[in-house]
Amino acid sequence: MMQQLLNQILQDNFTQDAALRTLRELKEQALLLLFGNSQVKQTAWMEGITKDNAYEIFDAIEAEIKKIEPLVIYMPCDISGEKVALIGTKARQLFGNNFLLEIKSDPGLLAGPAFAWNGVYKDYSVREKLAGQKGATLWMLKEAIRKQ
């Protein structure tokens, strides 16, 4: 039951923040139903969740979500939820269903993303390519100035 709920949360969310937000919302609904005077009817996803195990189940799911090392994607601008879903879908095809992203904005990047995963950072932006060509660019500028 816990694994089914975790799988559903991961299926519906592509970022760790979104998955944790969904979990908090589900926990709030469950606790309101179990401990409050809610008129909300129990839904199928709550089957097996009782007053005795609710906190334990939600804490365990939160721990499982936090265990997943997300692929951090640095983008030069903010991207829409549709683009996050597109990237997330492709990433899950490549790496499996228990895969999450974390999208961050880095305005210093030029025309391309950078990635960080498991402690490795790779910059695929034009900024990185220009930095790699710094010596050649300086030499060309010096030659142009010298010819004048």
N, CA, C and O atoms as a GROMACS GRO file, in nm:
protein
  592
    1MET      N    1   0.082  -0.119   0.000
    1MET     CA    2   0.000   0.000   0.000
    1MET      C    3   0.086   0.126   0.000
    1MET      O    4   0.061   0.219  -0.076
    2MET      N    5   0.189   0.128   0.086
    2MET     CA    6   0.278   0.244   0.089
    2MET      C    7   0.350   0.256  -0.044
    2MET      O    8   0.365   0.367  -0.097
    3GLN      N    9   0.395   0.145  -0.100
    3GLN     CA   10   0.468   0.147  -0.226
    3GLN      C   11   0.378   0.194  -0.340
    3GLN      O   12   0.423   0.265  -0.430
    4GLN      N   13   0.251   0.155  -0.337
    4GLN     CA   14   0.156   0.199  -0.439
    4GLN      C   15   0.137   0.350  -0.435
    4GLN      O   16   0.134   0.415  -0.539
    5LEU      N   17   0.124   0.404  -0.316
    5LEU     CA   18   0.106   0.548  -0.301
    5LEU      C   19   0.233   0.622  -0.345
    5LEU      O   20   0.224   0.724  -0.413
    6LEU      N   21   0.349   0.571  -0.307
    6LEU     CA   22   0.476   0.631  -0.351
    6LEU      C   23   0.486   0.628  -0.504
    6LEU      O   24   0.523   0.728  -0.565
    7ASN      N   25   0.455   0.514  -0.564
    7ASN     CA   26   0.462   0.503  -0.710
    7ASN      C   27   0.369   0.601  -0.778
    7ASN      O   28   0.405   0.661  -0.880
    8GLN      N   29   0.249   0.619  -0.724
    8GLN     CA   30   0.154   0.713  -0.782
    8GLN      C   31   0.205   0.856  -0.772
    8GLN      O   32   0.192   0.934  -0.867
    9ILE      N   33   0.262   0.891  -0.658
    9ILE     CA   34   0.316   1.026  -0.640
    9ILE      C   35   0.429   1.050  -0.739
    9ILE      O   36   0.436   1.156  -0.802
   10LEU      N   37   0.519   0.952  -0.754
   10LEU     CA   38   0.631   0.968  -0.846
   10LEU      C   39   0.584   0.972  -0.991
   10LEU      O   40   0.641   1.043  -1.074
   11GLN      N   41   0.481   0.896  -1.021
   11GLN     CA   42   0.428   0.895  -1.158
   11GLN      C   43   0.370   1.031  -1.196
   11GLN      O   44   0.383   1.075  -1.310
   12ASP      N   45   0.306   1.096  -1.100
   12ASP     CA   46   0.237   1.222  -1.127
   12ASP      C   47   0.325   1.346  -1.114
   12ASP      O   48   0.283   1.455  -1.151
   13ASN      N   49   0.447   1.331  -1.063
   13ASN     CA   50   0.534   1.446  -1.038
   13ASN      C   51   0.674   1.419  -1.091
   13ASN      O   52   0.725   1.307  -1.080
   14PHE      N   53   0.735   1.521  -1.149
   14PHE     CA   54   0.867   1.503  -1.208
   14PHE      C   55   0.978   1.568  -1.127
   14PHE      O   56   1.096   1.540  -1.149
   15THR      N   57   0.942   1.655  -1.033
   15THR     CA   58   1.046   1.718  -0.950
   15THR      C   59   1.026   1.676  -0.805
   15THR      O   60   0.917   1.640  -0.762
   16GLN      N   61   1.136   1.680  -0.731
   16GLN     CA   62   1.130   1.642  -0.591
   16GLN      C   63   1.039   1.736  -0.513
   16GLN      O   64   0.962   1.692  -0.428
   17ASP      N   65   1.048   1.864  -0.542
   17ASP     CA   66   0.961   1.961  -0.475
   17ASP      C   67   0.814   1.931  -0.499
   17ASP      O   68   0.733   1.936  -0.406
   18ALA      N   69   0.778   1.900  -0.623
   18ALA     CA   70   0.639   1.870  -0.656
   18ALA      C   71   0.593   1.742  -0.588
   18ALA      O   72   0.481   1.734  -0.538
   19ALA      N   73   0.679   1.641  -0.584
   19ALA     CA   74   0.644   1.515  -0.520
   19ALA      C   75   0.620   1.536  -0.370
   19ALA      O   76   0.524   1.483  -0.314
   20LEU      N   77   0.706   1.613  -0.306
   20LEU     CA   78   0.689   1.640  -0.163
   20LEU      C   79   0.565   1.725  -0.136
   20LEU      O   80   0.497   1.706  -0.035
   21ARG      N   81   0.536   1.819  -0.226
   21ARG     CA   82   0.417   1.902  -0.212
   21ARG      C   83   0.291   1.814  -0.222
   21ARG      O   84   0.198   1.829  -0.143
   22THR      N   85   0.288   1.725  -0.319
   22THR     CA   86   0.175   1.634  -0.335
   22THR      C   87   0.158   1.546  -0.212
   22THR      O   88   0.046   1.524  -0.165
   23LEU      N   89   0.269   1.496  -0.159
   23LEU     CA   90   0.264   1.413  -0.039
   23LEU      C   91   0.205   1.492   0.078
   23LEU      O   92   0.121   1.440   0.152
   24ARG      N   93   0.249   1.617   0.095
   24ARG     CA   94   0.195   1.700   0.204
   24ARG      C   95   0.044   1.720   0.189
   24ARG      O   96  -0.030   1.716   0.287
   25GLU      N   97  -0.001   1.743   0.065
   25GLU     CA   98  -0.145   1.762   0.040
   25GLU      C   99  -0.223   1.634   0.072
   25GLU      O  100  -0.330   1.640   0.132
   26LEU      N  101  -0.170   1.520   0.030
   26LEU     CA  102  -0.237   1.393   0.059
   26LEU      C  103  -0.240   1.364   0.209
   26LEU      O  104  -0.340   1.316   0.263
   27LYS      N  105  -0.130   1.394   0.275
   27LYS     CA  106  -0.124   1.374   0.421
   27LYS      C  107  -0.226   1.462   0.491
   27LYS      O  108  -0.295   1.417   0.583
   28GLU      N  109  -0.236   1.585   0.447
   28GLU     CA  110  -0.332   1.678   0.507
   28GLU      C  111  -0.475   1.625   0.489
   28GLU      O  112  -0.555   1.629   0.582
   29GLN      N  113  -0.507   1.577   0.369
   29GLN     CA  114  -0.640   1.522   0.344
   29GLN      C  115  -0.666   1.400   0.432
   29GLN      O  116  -0.773   1.387   0.490
   30ALA      N  117  -0.568   1.312   0.441
   30ALA     CA  118  -0.585   1.190   0.520
   30ALA      C  119  -0.604   1.221   0.667
   30ALA      O  120  -0.692   1.164   0.732
   31LEU      N  121  -0.522   1.312   0.720
   31LEU     CA  122  -0.533   1.345   0.862
   31LEU      C  123  -0.664   1.415   0.893
   31LEU      O  124  -0.724   1.394   0.998
   32LEU      N  125  -0.708   1.498   0.801
   32LEU     CA  126  -0.837   1.565   0.820
   32LEU      C  127  -0.950   1.462   0.822
   32LEU      O  128  -1.042   1.472   0.903
   33LEU      N  129  -0.941   1.365   0.735
   33LEU     CA  130  -1.044   1.262   0.730
   33LEU      C  131  -1.039   1.173   0.855
   33LEU      O  132  -1.142   1.140   0.913
   34LEU      N  133  -0.916   1.135   0.895
   34LEU     CA  134  -0.902   1.042   1.007
   34LEU      C  135  -0.926   1.107   1.143
   34LEU      O  136  -0.987   1.046   1.231
   35PHE      N  137  -0.879   1.231   1.160
   35PHE     CA  138  -0.884   1.294   1.294
   35PHE      C  139  -0.979   1.412   1.303
   35PHE      O  140  -1.012   1.456   1.413
   36GLY      N  141  -1.023   1.463   1.190
   36GLY     CA  142  -1.109   1.580   1.192
   36GLY      C  143  -1.254   1.543   1.175
   36GLY      O  144  -1.291   1.426   1.174
   37ASN      N  145  -1.334   1.644   1.162
   37ASN     CA  146  -1.477   1.625   1.140
   37ASN      C  147  -1.508   1.644   0.993
   37ASN      O  148  -1.606   1.710   0.956
   38SER      N  149  -1.426   1.588   0.910
   38SER     CA  150  -1.440   1.607   0.767
   38SER      C  151  -1.556   1.526   0.712
   38SER      O  152  -1.582   1.413   0.754
   39GLN      N  153  -1.624   1.585   0.617
   39GLN     CA  154  -1.731   1.517   0.547
   39GLN      C  155  -1.678   1.449   0.420
   39GLN      O  156  -1.753   1.388   0.344
   40VAL      N  157  -1.546   1.461   0.399
   40VAL     CA  158  -1.484   1.400   0.282
   40VAL      C  159  -1.486   1.249   0.298
   40VAL      O  160  -1.459   1.196   0.406
   41LYS      N  161  -1.520   1.181   0.191
   41LYS     CA  162  -1.524   1.035   0.195
   41LYS      C  163  -1.385   0.979   0.168
   41LYS      O  164  -1.306   1.038   0.095
   42GLN      N  165  -1.358   0.866   0.227
   42GLN     CA  166  -1.229   0.800   0.207
   42GLN      C  167  -1.218   0.755   0.062
   42GLN      O  168  -1.311   0.696   0.006
   43THR      N  169  -1.104   0.784   0.001
   43THR     CA  170  -1.084   0.746  -0.137
   43THR      C  171  -0.995   0.623  -0.144
   43THR      O  172  -0.939   0.580  -0.043
   44ALA      N  173  -0.983   0.567  -0.263
   44ALA     CA  174  -0.911   0.440  -0.281
   44ALA      C  175  -0.765   0.450  -0.237
   44ALA      O  176  -0.711   0.353  -0.182
   45TRP      N  177  -0.700   0.564  -0.260
   45TRP     CA  178  -0.558   0.574  -0.224
   45TRP      C  179  -0.536   0.566  -0.074
   45TRP      O  180  -0.424   0.538  -0.030
   46MET      N  181  -0.640   0.590   0.004
   46MET     CA  182  -0.626   0.587   0.150
   46MET      C  183  -0.651   0.450   0.210
   46MET      O  184  -0.640   0.432   0.332
   47GLU      N  185  -0.683   0.354   0.128
   47GLU     CA  186  -0.711   0.220   0.179
   47GLU      C  187  -0.591   0.167   0.256
   47GLU      O  188  -0.479   0.166   0.203
   48GLY      N  189  -0.612   0.124   0.376
   48GLY     CA  190  -0.504   0.072   0.459
   48GLY      C  191  -0.441   0.175   0.551
   48GLY      O  192  -0.363   0.140   0.639
   49ILE      N  193  -0.475   0.302   0.532
   49ILE     CA  194  -0.423   0.407   0.620
   49ILE      C  195  -0.521   0.426   0.734
   49ILE      O  196  -0.639   0.455   0.713
   50THR      N  197  -0.472   0.410   0.856
   50THR     CA  198  -0.556   0.422   0.975
   50THR      C  199  -0.498   0.528   1.068
   50THR      O  200  -0.390   0.582   1.042
   51LYS      N  201  -0.569   0.558   1.175
   51LYS     CA  202  -0.519   0.652   1.275
   51LYS      C  203  -0.388   0.602   1.336
   51LYS      O  204  -0.302   0.681   1.373
   52ASP      N  205  -0.375   0.471   1.345
   52ASP     CA  206  -0.256   0.413   1.408
   52ASP      C  207  -0.132   0.417   1.320
   52ASP      O  208  -0.020   0.423   1.371
   53ASN      N  209  -0.149   0.414   1.187
   53ASN     CA  210  -0.030   0.406   1.101
   53ASN      C  211  -0.011   0.524   1.007
   53ASN      O  212   0.085   0.526   0.930
   54ALA      N  213  -0.099   0.622   1.011
   54ALA     CA  214  -0.095   0.732   0.914
   54ALA      C  215   0.038   0.807   0.918
   54ALA      O  216   0.101   0.827   0.813
   55TYR      N  217   0.082   0.848   1.036
   55TYR     CA  218   0.206   0.926   1.045
   55TYR      C  219   0.326   0.841   0.999
   55TYR      O  220   0.415   0.891   0.930
   56GLU      N  221   0.326   0.717   1.038
   56GLU     CA  222   0.436   0.626   1.001
   56GLU      C  223   0.443   0.610   0.848
   56GLU      O  224   0.552   0.614   0.790
   57ILE      N  225   0.330   0.592   0.784
   57ILE     CA  226   0.326   0.572   0.639
   57ILE      C  227   0.374   0.698   0.566
   57ILE      O  228   0.458   0.690   0.478
   58PHE      N  229   0.320   0.813   0.604
   58PHE     CA  230   0.359   0.936   0.534
   58PHE      C  231   0.504   0.974   0.560
   58PHE      O  232   0.571   1.025   0.471
   59ASP      N  233   0.553   0.949   0.681
   59ASP     CA  234   0.695   0.975   0.709
   59ASP      C  235   0.786   0.884   0.627
   59ASP      O  236   0.891   0.926   0.579
   60ALA      N  237   0.745   0.757   0.612
   60ALA     CA  238   0.824   0.662   0.534
   60ALA      C  239   0.826   0.701   0.386
   60ALA      O  240   0.930   0.691   0.321
   61ILE      N  241   0.713   0.745   0.333
   61ILE     CA  242   0.708   0.787   0.193
   61ILE      C  243   0.794   0.912   0.173
   61ILE      O  244   0.865   0.922   0.073
   62GLU      N  245   0.787   1.006   0.266
   62GLU     CA  246   0.870   1.127   0.256
   62GLU      C  247   1.018   1.090   0.256
   62GLU      O  248   1.096   1.145   0.178
   63ALA      N  249   1.057   0.997   0.341
   63ALA     CA  250   1.197   0.953   0.346
   63ALA      C  251   1.239   0.889   0.214
   63ALA      O  252   1.350   0.911   0.167
   64GLU      N  253   1.150   0.811   0.154
   64GLU     CA  254   1.181   0.746   0.026
   64GLU      C  255   1.198   0.850  -0.085
   64GLU      O  256   1.288   0.837  -0.168
   65ILE      N  257   1.112   0.951  -0.086
   65ILE     CA  258   1.124   1.057  -0.188
   65ILE      C  259   1.255   1.132  -0.170
   65ILE      O  260   1.323   1.163  -0.268
   66LYS      N  261   1.291   1.161  -0.046
   66LYS     CA  262   1.414   1.236  -0.020
   66LYS      C  263   1.539   1.154  -0.049
   66LYS      O  264   1.647   1.210  -0.071
   67LYS      N  265   1.526   1.021  -0.050
   67LYS     CA  266   1.640   0.933  -0.083
   67LYS      C  267   1.678   0.940  -0.230
   67LYS      O  268   1.792   0.914  -0.267
   68ILE      N  269   1.582   0.975  -0.314
   68ILE     CA  270   1.607   0.979  -0.458
   68ILE      C  271   1.693   1.101  -0.490
   68ILE      O  272   1.653   1.214  -0.465
   69GLU      N  273   1.811   1.076  -0.543
   69GLU     CA  274   1.902   1.184  -0.582
   69GLU      C  275   1.852   1.245  -0.713
   69GLU      O  276   1.859   1.180  -0.817
   70PRO      N  277   1.802   1.369  -0.709
   70PRO     CA  278   1.748   1.426  -0.832
   70PRO      C  279   1.858   1.471  -0.928
   70PRO      O  280   1.968   1.507  -0.886
   71LEU      N  281   1.826   1.470  -1.054
   71LEU     CA  282   1.912   1.531  -1.156
   71LEU      C  283   1.882   1.679  -1.152
   71LEU      O  284   1.769   1.721  -1.179
   72VAL      N  285   1.982   1.760  -1.119
   72VAL     CA  286   1.964   1.904  -1.113
   72VAL      C  287   1.995   1.961  -1.251
   72VAL      O  288   2.104   1.939  -1.305
   73ILE      N  289   1.900   2.032  -1.307
   73ILE     CA  290   1.918   2.095  -1.438
   73ILE      C  291   1.916   2.246  -1.417
   73ILE      O  292   1.817   2.302  -1.370
   74TYR      N  293   2.026   2.309  -1.453
   74TYR     CA  294   2.036   2.455  -1.447
   74TYR      C  295   2.002   2.510  -1.585
   74TYR      O  296   2.062   2.470  -1.685
   75MET      N  297   1.907   2.600  -1.589
   75MET     CA  298   1.862   2.657  -1.716
   75MET      C  299   1.886   2.808  -1.713
   75MET      O  300   1.880   2.869  -1.606
   76PRO      N  301   1.913   2.869  -1.828
   76PRO     CA  302   1.934   3.014  -1.831
   76PRO      C  303   1.808   3.094  -1.804
   76PRO      O  304   1.815   3.213  -1.774
   77CYS      N  305   1.691   3.030  -1.814
   77CYS     CA  306   1.564   3.097  -1.786
   77CYS      C  307   1.468   2.995  -1.725
   77CYS      O  308   1.494   2.874  -1.729
   78ASP      N  309   1.359   3.044  -1.670
   78ASP     CA  310   1.258   2.953  -1.614
   78ASP      C  311   1.190   2.878  -1.727
   78ASP      O  312   1.173   2.930  -1.838
   79ILE      N  313   1.151   2.754  -1.700
   79ILE     CA  314   1.080   2.677  -1.801
   79ILE      C  315   0.943   2.638  -1.748
   79ILE      O  316   0.922   2.627  -1.627
   80SER      N  317   0.850   2.617  -1.839
   80SER     CA  318   0.712   2.587  -1.803
   80SER      C  319   0.698   2.445  -1.749
   80SER      O  320   0.786   2.361  -1.767
   81GLY      N  321   0.587   2.422  -1.684
   81GLY     CA  322   0.556   2.288  -1.632
   81GLY      C  323   0.546   2.185  -1.743
   81GLY      O  324   0.580   2.068  -1.723
   82GLU      N  325   0.499   2.227  -1.861
   82GLU     CA  326   0.491   2.136  -1.975
   82GLU      C  327   0.629   2.088  -2.017
   82GLU      O  328   0.648   1.971  -2.049
   83LYS      N  329   0.726   2.179  -2.018
   83LYS     CA  330   0.862   2.143  -2.057
   83LYS      C  331   0.927   2.054  -1.951
   83LYS      O  332   1.001   1.962  -1.984
   84VAL      N  333   0.898   2.081  -1.824
   84VAL     CA  334   0.948   1.995  -1.716
   84VAL      C  335   0.893   1.854  -1.733
   84VAL      O  336   0.965   1.756  -1.717
   85ALA      N  337   0.763   1.844  -1.766
   85ALA     CA  338   0.702   1.712  -1.787
   85ALA      C  339   0.764   1.642  -1.906
   85ALA      O  340   0.786   1.521  -1.902
   86LEU      N  341   0.793   1.715  -2.013
   86LEU     CA  342   0.856   1.656  -2.131
   86LEU      C  343   0.995   1.603  -2.098
   86LEU      O  344   1.031   1.492  -2.136
   87ILE      N  345   1.073   1.684  -2.027
   87ILE     CA  346   1.208   1.643  -1.987
   87ILE      C  347   1.200   1.525  -1.889
   87ILE      O  348   1.276   1.429  -1.900
   88GLY      N  349   1.107   1.534  -1.794
   88GLY     CA  350   1.090   1.428  -1.695
   88GLY      C  351   1.049   1.296  -1.758
   88GLY      O  352   1.097   1.190  -1.718
   89THR      N  353   0.961   1.302  -1.856
   89THR     CA  354   0.917   1.180  -1.924
   89THR      C  355   1.033   1.115  -1.996
   89THR      O  356   1.052   0.993  -1.988
   90LYS      N  357   1.112   1.194  -2.067
   90LYS     CA  358   1.228   1.139  -2.139
   90LYS      C  359   1.331   1.084  -2.040
   90LYS      O  360   1.390   0.978  -2.065
   91ALA      N  361   1.354   1.154  -1.931
   91ALA     CA  362   1.450   1.107  -1.830
   91ALA      C  363   1.405   0.973  -1.770
   91ALA      O  364   1.488   0.886  -1.746
   92ARG      N  365   1.277   0.958  -1.747
   92ARG     CA  366   1.227   0.831  -1.692
   92ARG      C  367   1.236   0.717  -1.792
   92ARG      O  368   1.256   0.602  -1.754
   93GLN      N  369   1.222   0.749  -1.920
   93GLN     CA  370   1.243   0.646  -2.023
   93GLN      C  371   1.387   0.598  -2.020
   93GLN      O  372   1.414   0.479  -2.041
   94LEU      N  373   1.479   0.690  -1.994
   94LEU     CA  374   1.622   0.656  -1.994
   94LEU      C  375   1.669   0.593  -1.863
   94LEU      O  376   1.750   0.501  -1.864
   95PHE      N  377   1.617   0.643  -1.750
   95PHE     CA  378   1.673   0.606  -1.620
   95PHE      C  379   1.580   0.530  -1.527
   95PHE      O  380   1.622   0.487  -1.420
   96GLY      N  381   1.454   0.512  -1.564
   96GLY     CA  382   1.361   0.438  -1.480
   96GLY      C  383   1.258   0.528  -1.414
   96GLY      O  384   1.270   0.650  -1.416
   97ASN      N  385   1.157   0.467  -1.355
   97ASN     CA  386   1.044   0.540  -1.299
   97ASN      C  387   1.075   0.618  -1.172
   97ASN      O  388   1.016   0.723  -1.148
   98ASN      N  389   1.166   0.569  -1.090
   98ASN     CA  390   1.200   0.639  -0.965
   98ASN      C  391   1.309   0.741  -0.992
   98ASN      O  392   1.420   0.731  -0.939
   99PHE      N  393   1.276   0.838  -1.074
   99PHE     CA  394   1.373   0.938  -1.117
   99PHE      C  395   1.309   1.075  -1.103
   99PHE      O  396   1.198   1.098  -1.153
  100LEU      N  397   1.377   1.166  -1.037
  100LEU     CA  398   1.323   1.300  -1.016
  100LEU      C  399   1.421   1.404  -1.068
  100LEU      O  400   1.542   1.380  -1.077
  101LEU      N  401   1.368   1.519  -1.100
  101LEU     CA  402   1.446   1.633  -1.147
  101LEU      C  403   1.440   1.744  -1.043
  101LEU      O  404   1.353   1.746  -0.956
  102GLU      N  405   1.534   1.834  -1.054
  102GLU     CA  406   1.528   1.959  -0.981
  102GLU      C  407   1.571   2.066  -1.081
  102GLU      O  408   1.684   2.063  -1.129
  103ILE      N  409   1.483   2.158  -1.112
  103ILE     CA  410   1.510   2.260  -1.212
  103ILE      C  411   1.547   2.389  -1.140
  103ILE      O  412   1.472   2.438  -1.055
  104LYS      N  413   1.663   2.444  -1.176
  104LYS     CA  414   1.707   2.570  -1.116
  104LYS      C  415   1.740   2.669  -1.226
  104LYS      O  416   1.783   2.631  -1.335
  105SER      N  417   1.721   2.794  -1.196
  105SER     CA  418   1.750   2.900  -1.291
  105SER      C  419   1.891   2.953  -1.266
  105SER      O  420   1.928   2.981  -1.152
  106ASP      N  421   1.970   2.965  -1.375
  106ASP     CA  422   2.105   3.024  -1.368
  106ASP      C  423   2.118   3.120  -1.485
  106ASP      O  424   2.157   3.079  -1.594
  107PRO      N  425   2.086   3.248  -1.463
  107PRO     CA  426   2.090   3.345  -1.573
  107PRO      C  427   2.231   3.363  -1.632
  107PRO      O  428   2.245   3.420  -1.740
  108GLY      N  429   2.332   3.316  -1.564
  108GLY     CA  430   2.469   3.326  -1.616
  108GLY      C  431   2.498   3.229  -1.730
  108GLY      O  432   2.598   3.244  -1.800
  109LEU      N  433   2.412   3.130  -1.747
  109LEU     CA  434   2.430   3.036  -1.858
  109LEU      C  435   2.387   3.104  -1.988
  109LEU      O  436   2.296   3.187  -1.989
  110LEU      N  437   2.452   3.069  -2.095
  110LEU     CA  438   2.416   3.123  -2.226
  110LEU      C  439   2.375   3.010  -2.318
  110LEU      O  440   2.455   2.921  -2.349
  111ALA      N  441   2.251   3.013  -2.363
  111ALA     CA  442   2.202   2.922  -2.467
  111ALA      C  443   2.234   2.776  -2.443
  111ALA      O  444   2.285   2.707  -2.531
  112GLY      N  445   2.205   2.728  -2.325
  112GLY     CA  446   2.223   2.586  -2.298
  112GLY      C  447   2.216   2.557  -2.150
  112GLY      O  448   2.230   2.647  -2.067
  113PRO      N  449   2.195   2.430  -2.116
  113PRO     CA  450   2.182   2.392  -1.976
  113PRO      C  451   2.313   2.345  -1.914
  113PRO      O  452   2.413   2.325  -1.983
  114ALA      N  453   2.309   2.328  -1.785
  114ALA     CA  454   2.415   2.261  -1.710
  114ALA      C  455   2.344   2.156  -1.624
  114ALA      O  456   2.228   2.174  -1.586
  115PHE      N  457   2.413   2.047  -1.595
  115PHE     CA  458   2.355   1.938  -1.519
  115PHE      C  459   2.443   1.906  -1.400
  115PHE      O  460   2.566   1.916  -1.407
  116ALA      N  461   2.380   1.866  -1.290
  116ALA     CA  462   2.453   1.816  -1.173
  116ALA      C  463   2.382   1.690  -1.125
  116ALA      O  464   2.261   1.688  -1.103
  117TRP      N  465   2.463   1.585  -1.108
  117TRP     CA  466   2.405   1.459  -1.062
  117TRP      C  467   2.513   1.379  -0.993
  117TRP      O  468   2.622   1.360  -1.047
  118ASN      N  469   2.482   1.332  -0.874
  118ASN     CA  470   2.575   1.252  -0.796
  118ASN      C  471   2.711   1.322  -0.781
  118ASN      O  472   2.815   1.257  -0.790
  119GLY      N  473   2.710   1.452  -0.759
  119GLY     CA  474   2.832   1.527  -0.735
  119GLY      C  475   2.910   1.566  -0.859
  119GLY      O  476   3.018   1.622  -0.848
  120VAL      N  477   2.857   1.538  -0.977
  120VAL     CA  478   2.926   1.573  -1.102
  120VAL      C  479   2.849   1.685  -1.170
  120VAL      O  480   2.728   1.676  -1.190
  121TYR      N  481   2.921   1.792  -1.207
  121TYR     CA  482   2.861   1.908  -1.272
  121TYR      C  483   2.913   1.916  -1.415
  121TYR      O  484   3.034   1.915  -1.438
  122LYS      N  485   2.823   1.924  -1.512
  122LYS     CA  486   2.859   1.938  -1.653
  122LYS      C  487   2.784   2.056  -1.711
  122LYS      O  488   2.661   2.065  -1.702
  123ASP      N  489   2.860   2.148  -1.772
  123ASP     CA  490   2.803   2.268  -1.831
  123ASP      C  491   2.806   2.254  -1.983
  123ASP      O  492   2.913   2.240  -2.042
  124TYR      N  493   2.689   2.256  -2.045
  124TYR     CA  494   2.678   2.242  -2.190
  124TYR      C  495   2.632   2.372  -2.254
  124TYR      O  496   2.577   2.371  -2.365
  125SER      N  497   2.654   2.484  -2.187
  125SER     CA  498   2.610   2.613  -2.239
  125SER      C  499   2.719   2.674  -2.327
  125SER      O  500   2.833   2.627  -2.330
  126VAL      N  501   2.681   2.778  -2.398
  126VAL     CA  502   2.777   2.851  -2.480
  126VAL      C  503   2.882   2.916  -2.391
  126VAL      O  504   2.998   2.930  -2.431
  127ARG      N  505   2.844   2.956  -2.272
  127ARG     CA  506   2.939   3.017  -2.178
  127ARG      C  507   3.058   2.926  -2.155
  127ARG      O  508   3.172   2.972  -2.154
  128GLU      N  509   3.033   2.798  -2.136
  128GLU     CA  510   3.141   2.702  -2.113
  128GLU      C  511   3.227   2.686  -2.237
  128GLU      O  512   3.350   2.676  -2.228
  129LYS      N  513   3.164   2.683  -2.352
  129LYS     CA  514   3.239   2.668  -2.477
  129LYS      C  515   3.327   2.791  -2.501
  129LYS      O  516   3.441   2.778  -2.547
  130LEU      N  517   3.275   2.910  -2.471
  130LEU     CA  518   3.354   3.032  -2.486
  130LEU      C  519   3.471   3.033  -2.387
  130LEU      O  520   3.582   3.073  -2.422
  131ALA      N  521   3.446   2.989  -2.265
  131ALA     CA  522   3.553   2.985  -2.165
  131ALA      C  523   3.662   2.888  -2.210
  131ALA      O  524   3.780   2.913  -2.184
  132GLY      N  525   3.625   2.780  -2.276
  132GLY     CA  526   3.723   2.683  -2.324
  132GLY      C  527   3.806   2.737  -2.439
  132GLY      O  528   3.916   2.688  -2.464
  133GLN      N  529   3.754   2.837  -2.509
  133GLN     CA  530   3.824   2.896  -2.622
  133GLN      C  531   3.888   3.030  -2.587
  133GLN      O  532   3.925   3.107  -2.676
  134LYS      N  533   3.902   3.058  -2.460
  134LYS     CA  534   3.951   3.189  -2.415
  134LYS      C  535   4.089   3.223  -2.472
  134LYS      O  536   4.112   3.335  -2.518
  135GLY      N  537   4.179   3.127  -2.469
  135GLY     CA  538   4.315   3.150  -2.520
  135GLY      C  539   4.315   3.183  -2.668
  135GLY      O  540   4.383   3.277  -2.710
  136ALA      N  541   4.241   3.110  -2.747
  136ALA     CA  542   4.236   3.134  -2.892
  136ALA      C  543   4.171   3.269  -2.922
  136ALA      O  544   4.215   3.340  -3.013
  137THR      N  545   4.068   3.303  -2.846
  137THR     CA  546   4.001   3.432  -2.867
  137THR      C  547   4.095   3.547  -2.834
  137THR      O  548   4.102   3.644  -2.910
  138LEU      N  549   4.167   3.538  -2.723
  138LEU     CA  550   4.263   3.643  -2.686
  138LEU      C  551   4.373   3.656  -2.790
  138LEU      O  552   4.414   3.767  -2.824
  139TRP      N  553   4.422   3.544  -2.842
  139TRP     CA  554   4.527   3.548  -2.943
  139TRP      C  555   4.478   3.618  -3.070
  139TRP      O  556   4.549   3.700  -3.128
  140MET      N  557   4.354   3.586  -3.112
  140MET     CA  558   4.298   3.650  -3.231
  140MET      C  559   4.282   3.800  -3.210
  140MET      O  560   4.309   3.878  -3.301
  141LEU      N  561   4.239   3.842  -3.091
  141LEU     CA  562   4.225   3.984  -3.062
  141LEU      C  563   4.361   4.054  -3.062
  141LEU      O  564   4.374   4.164  -3.117
  142LYS      N  565   4.461   3.992  -3.003
  142LYS     CA  566   4.595   4.050  -3.001
  142LYS      C  567   4.650   4.065  -3.142
  142LYS      O  568   4.712   4.166  -3.175
  143GLU      N  569   4.628   3.964  -3.226
  143GLU     CA  570   4.675   3.969  -3.365
  143GLU      C  571   4.603   4.081  -3.440
  143GLU      O  572   4.666   4.152  -3.518
  144ALA      N  573   4.475   4.097  -3.419
  144ALA     CA  574   4.401   4.201  -3.487
  144ALA      C  575   4.449   4.339  -3.444
  144ALA      O  576   4.458   4.430  -3.526
  145ILE      N  577   4.478   4.356  -3.315
  145ILE     CA  578   4.528   4.485  -3.266
  145ILE      C  579   4.668   4.512  -3.317
  145ILE      O  580   4.700   4.626  -3.352
  146ARG      N  581   4.752   4.410  -3.323
  146ARG     CA  582   4.890   4.425  -3.369
  146ARG      C  583   4.893   4.465  -3.516
  146ARG      O  584   4.981   4.542  -3.556
  147LYS      N  585   4.802   4.416  -3.597
  147LYS     CA  586   4.800   4.448  -3.741
  147LYS      C  587   4.754   4.589  -3.767
  147LYS      O  588   4.775   4.640  -3.877
  148GLN      N  589   4.693   4.654  -3.673
  148GLN     CA  590   4.643   4.789  -3.697
  148GLN      C  591   4.749   4.890  -3.688
  148GLN      O  592   4.724   5.009  -3.705
   0.00000   0.00000   0.00000
